[in-house]
């Protein structure tokens, strides 16, 4: 067992609520894309083109926004929605995706907005604009707010109900069984992140194992690589049903993380040794 602080009484896995959260997530993507499509001819297109006009600018924007929002998933899904709406090219989305992965390493240096906590406010603002405004531009903005908020409400609902899995003995035993093999840790942490929809929880479990001396730094690195791969499922799901460019953007994000993880595994021993040395 991992020695984690368990909840007093484990809650059952509520599949109906998890599926409901997933449905809200998909509806949010739909309305966000629809609203952005309607506003495609407005100045927002000019701003997107201005600040992501080349690959390096797109990477920089993806890095900064992810660091501020503390969510690479949010930034990636938004970029995919922009591609779906025809407001961003595949090249720009790729730059944003690369920047999002860089930005996740910088969150400790920025104040996090915890954007998920504000999802319901975005939904409320969106509904007000949709119901009480007559001008088309404000109504379209309302759908953007509504879709954006609903996207995070869905993710938050799923995460809240899925996170309880980390306290189940079978899950803790599964994580503990991976501690002696870095390749098993890579695959296992990828699967675990997909199951509970939270790389933060997986990294937290990993930190617990490492702090008690039950895991080597090499395996810790593999767990981190795997958790990054596991988070890409959301982007792939968000790209489903979109254009060819939309699907390519989603799969690029997934393949980028997979290839990065595999390359990291090739140098995992010297990399882990360097991390250990740098923190002694």
Beta strands, then each sheet from edge to edge (+ up, - down):
end
